[in-house]
Amino acid sequence: MPLSVKEQLKLLLVNPVFLSCICSWFCAQFLKTIIALIYNRIKNLPDLFEMMFWRTGSLPSSHSAIVAALCTSIGFHSGFHSDLFILSLCFLLITVRDALGVRRANGIQARRLNEIGKELDSKKIINYAPIKEVQGHTPLEVMVGLLLGFSIGLALSLLQ
């Protein structure tokens, strides 16, 4: 007999792979918020909530933490030889490459375009509306995220 939606949801909420991902994301965002508070980068309550739940970039990388926790916990749960682990490892490599390369390059390019646009706007050459500067990550931010996610994935896998 198939499980009810309520039973499936209950099983999801105690799944060690799911828990390691959620815990690593929360820990990364929490650490990111604490660091921003220490350096006085948060000016008001909406900034605090945005940093805690949504904002990307900064130390540690929550993207890297999630995929490291996912990969680690899948390795322990399904085996490091499993197809699922290999899939999660490939997903980790793509995510880290994106955080270090593509998103970082886009953010640098957007920042420079905004500088040029602001200068042209101030000289009344064009009307310029700034574009969003997507923040990528530095290698240190990614490495700390990977270590955080690996540690949480390992801890939750061993406590299981």
N, C-alpha and C positions, 0 to 999 in steps of 0.2 A: 504494500500500500504506500503511495507517495506521501511525502511529508507535507504538512500544511505550511503555508507561508510563515506563520508564526514560529513553527519549529525550525524552518530553514533560517529565519532571521536570528533565532536564538543560537543556532550552530555557527552562523557567520560571526556573531559577536564574541564567541569563544575560540574561534579559529586562530591558531598561533601565527599563521602567515598574515592574516588580516590585522591582528593585534600588533604585530611587530611593525607593520607599515604605518598604522595609525599612531602608535607611540613614537616612532622615529620622526614622523612629520610634526607631531605636536611638540616634541622636544626641540627639534631644529627651529621651529617658529618661535618657541618660548625663549630659547637662547638668543635668537636674532633680536627679539624684542628687548630682552634684558640689556644686550649690548647697545642697542639704539637708545635705551633710556640712560645708560651710563654716559654715553657720548652726547646726550641732550639732542638727539635727532628727532624726538617725538615731541611735538608742540601742543597737541590737544588730544582729547579722547577719541575722535574719529581716526586720527593717525595711529593711536595705540591699537585699536581694533583692526585697522587695515594691516598693520605690521604683524599682529598676532595671527591673523587668519588668511591673509591674501597676498601681501607684498612679496615679490620675488627679489632675488639678488641678496647680497650681504652674506655674512658669516653666521652660521654654516649653511651650506646649500641644502635646502629641504628636499629638492628633487633628488640629489645624490643620496641623501639619507634614506629616502623612501625606497629607491631602487636597490640600495645596498642591503637594507633590511629584508626586502622582498627576496632578493637573490639568496641571501644567507639562510633565511628561514625555509625557503623552498628546497635548498640543498639539504638541510637537515631533515625536513619532512618527507621529501620525495626521493632523496638520494642525489648525490653529486654527479651520478652517471645518467640521470633521467633526462628525457627530452624537455620536460618542464623546466628543469634547472638550466639547461642550455639556452632555452628561450629567454628565461629571466636574465641570464648572463649577457646575452646579446642586447636585450632591452637596456640593461645597465650601461653597456658600452656606448650605445646610441645616445642615451640620456646624458652621460658624462661628456661625450664628444659635443653634443649640442650645447650644453651649459658652458663649456670652455671655448668652443669655437664660434658657432653660428650666432647664438644669442649675444655673446660678448661682442663679436664684430658688429652686429646690428646696432647694439647700444652705443658703441664708440662712433659708428657712422652717423647715427641719429643725433648724438651730442654735437658732432662737428657741423652737421647740416643746420642745427638750431643756432649755433654760433654764427655761421655765415648768414643765415636768414635774419637773425637779429641785427647784424651789422648792416645788411642791405635795407632792412626796414627802417633803421635809425637814419639812414641817408636818404630815405624816401624814394628809393629805387624800386622797391616792391612792397606790397602788403604781405607780411609773413605771419602765419599762425604756426607756432611750434608743433612739432610732431612728438609723439610719445617716445621716450627714451627707454627701451626695454633693457633691463640690467641683466647681463650675463654674470658669470662668476670668474674669479681669479682661481688659479690652481690651488691655493691654500684653502679657499672657501669650499671648493669641491672635495679636497682631501679630508677636511674636517667633517664634512657631511657624510662622506663614505665611511670614515671611522666611526662616527656616531651611529649610522645605520647598521653597520656590521656588528657593533657592540650590542645594540638593542636586539637585532635579529638573533645573535648568538645567545644572549641572556634568555630571551623568551623561548628559544628552541631547547636550551638545556634545562630550563625550569619545567618544561612540559612533562 
